[in-house]
Amino acid sequence: MQLNPMVLYSESKQFLTEVRAEYRKVTWPSQKEAVAGTIGVLVVVVVLTMVLGVVDLGLGFIVSKIIPS
């Protein structure tokens, strides 16, 4: 199979034109929205970390009582 350079150029040009059109449709969050989203993610991560830590300690305690070392 041989690639025709003109077809490749034409398809590449159309692809990049479509990429540019889609990029112009993107709406970026304001700084305030980005900071609020980041804080929200950090809060969720901290809460989940604490919950999983407590569950891990609890399961470790239970296993140590079932299987004494």
N, C-alpha and C positions, 0 to 999 in steps of 0.2 A: 504494500500500500504506500503510495507516494503522496505527500502532502503538497497541495498547491499553495505556494506562498501568498498569492493574491486572496485566496479564500481564507487562509489563516489570518491575514492582515485585516480583512473585512470583518470577520467574526470577532476578532480581538477588539477592533475599534467599536463595534456595536456593543460588546460586553462592557467595555469601559464607559461608554456613554450611558448605559443602563445603570451601572454602578454609581456614576455621578448623580443621576436623577434620583436614585433611591437615597443616596447620602444627603441630598438636599431636603428630603422628607423627615430626616431624623430631628427630633426635638430633644435637646440636651437639658438636664435639670439645672435649676439655678444653684448657686453655691449654698444657699440656705437649705434647699431640698436635698442636696448631696450630703451635707453635714448631718441633717436629720436622719437620712437613710443609713449613714455610716454608724451613727450613735445607736440607732435601732438594732442594727446587725450586731454590734458589740454587746449590747444588753442581752440579746437572745443567746449569743455564744456564752456569755458569763453564766447566765441562768442554767443553760443546758449543761455546762461544765460542772456546776455545783450539784445539780441533780444527779448526773452520772457518777460523780465522785461519791455522793452519799449512797447511791445504789451499790457501787463497787465495794465500799466499806461494809455495808450491810451484808452483801453476799459473801464477802471474805470472812466476816465474823461467823455467819451461818456455816460455811464450809469448814472453818477451823473447829467448830463444835461437833460437826458430823464426823470429820476425819481428824482425830487428834494427831499431832506430830510428835 
